[in-house]
Amino acid sequence: MTVFDLNTDSVRNLNQQLHESPAASTAITNPCGRHCIACGIDADVDVSIDGHVGYYCAGMNKQANVTITGNAGPGVAENIMSGSVRIEGNASQYAGASGHGGTLIIHGDASARCGISMKGVDIVVAGDVGHMAAFMAQKGRLVVCGDAGDSLGDSLYEAYLYVRGKAGALGADCVEKEMTADHVRDLAQLLESAGIDADAGAFRRYGSARKLYNFNVDHADDY
Amino acid sequence: MCGIVGIYLKNEDLRPELGGLLAAMLVEMSDRGPDSAGIALYRDPVPDSSCKLTLHTADHYEWDDLRTEMAAHLGAAVKLDVHASHAVVIASADVTSVQDWLRTERPELRIMSAGSAIEIYKEKGLPREFVKQFKLHELNGSHALGHTRMATESAVTTEHSHPFSTGMDLCLVHNGSLSNHNRLRRTLRDEGVDIQTDNDSEVAAGYLMWRLREGDTLEAALDRALRDLDGFYTFAIGTKDGFAVLRDPIACKPAVMAETDDWVAMSSEFRAIAQLPGADAATIWEPRPATVYTWGH
């Protein structure tokens, strides 16, 4: 295992090593809220970060499994492509924004705009999410074991949203949908693979009403 | 973009270190605001019969003459400490009479703060230069706010820097931008609120000054601000006893808070809080949108 102490070495050196010659396992200490830690990895390796990270940790992640023992600042796992990012604490705003694939697991809460414009990533939040979660989400699954804030799924395309607690006011074009046996099975598999202990049958499902997909000629006078 | 930091010491033994702790947080926020830096510091409250003011001038100034003249005119004991381009005046007189005398006799001086405990220092330039210039490591106190500015709405001058005084022992720092500040500035001037620059954050400070003057509590004034201020903001408001935090309902501008047995801190980013002793073991959370948080003793 390679150990990187960010009090004595730079984030730039760390990321360069993770890009050019990543060890099978890297442990990062003293993150102290620094930005862009473990960004842009494209290798099947394990990275653990002991502490709290700042903006854009594990952005654009491919293949790697990144674990953060503390909290994550804004934009964690932004544009994640594959692999996994696990946060043992809370995540700040726009966690997993525009993620294409892979899994983002947040053991605490996520704040505003979690999964904004997600394009295929699976996001599992053990706690609550703030307002505007999954705004303009196009593909993938957002699972919220706690409550979701207002404007959930605003201007949603085809992502699946599952909420176990209370959902605030739903966003434009977001509606509650039937939770079929297939959905329960699919969600149970996702929860299990994420290592989150929750009963899939206790969730409600939300999705797009698909009313914003096409221009509605009856509303022409409104513009 | 700007950086905000705030610290409130629960453990009184740490008071001699307040300036040093604040300096570390402020410098860590340099990337967010390299244009100017400023602090509001609360310490050594003067008795009710006295008042404390911070004055500023960009030019060389005969501060001793000011002290002698002020003492003679007001018939008061006047103590004056110079800190770079600023001076803290403590006078055994009513604050209104001191302010009136300064405005009439010394209009070239800017009154940065007034009250019993508050001192405000701010200046153009990098935070680390500011820290050196004002010898922050030598400053003690019970609590403090700091700001590093990256100007987006108005000029880079000392006058446009934060914190802005919002009344006796009150001040405001702001990360964000207000979109209705021009109209609001006109309204506030009609209400007799003195707003000196075209800075949007000064309008927010003036707004709070106006509401508090009209009898609102700080919490009520901030609740009302959610309705009347349009734009993006994380505000930290310094009070005689502590500080308050408010984020707009959209909450694009970051904020993080942390608490240990020794202190409560807030900042735009955790990396500023990480400079404080015991930060690793702190309880850390993100303040919710449109929610007023207050600390004090």
HADDOCK unambig.tbl for C-alpha pairs under 7 A between the chains (distance, minus, plus):
assign (segid A and resid 32 and name CA) (segid B and resid 271 and name CA) 5.53 0.50 0.50
assign (segid A and resid 32 and name CA) (segid B and resid 274 and name CA) 5.60 0.50 0.50
assign (segid A and resid 33 and name CA) (segid B and resid 270 and name CA) 5.33 0.50 0.50
assign (segid A and resid 33 and name CA) (segid B and resid 271 and name CA) 4.24 0.50 0.50
assign (segid A and resid 34 and name CA) (segid B and resid 271 and name CA) 6.23 0.50 0.50
assign (segid A and resid 54 and name CA) (segid B and resid 270 and name CA) 6.75 0.50 0.50
assign (segid A and resid 54 and name CA) (segid B and resid 271 and name CA) 6.95 0.50 0.50
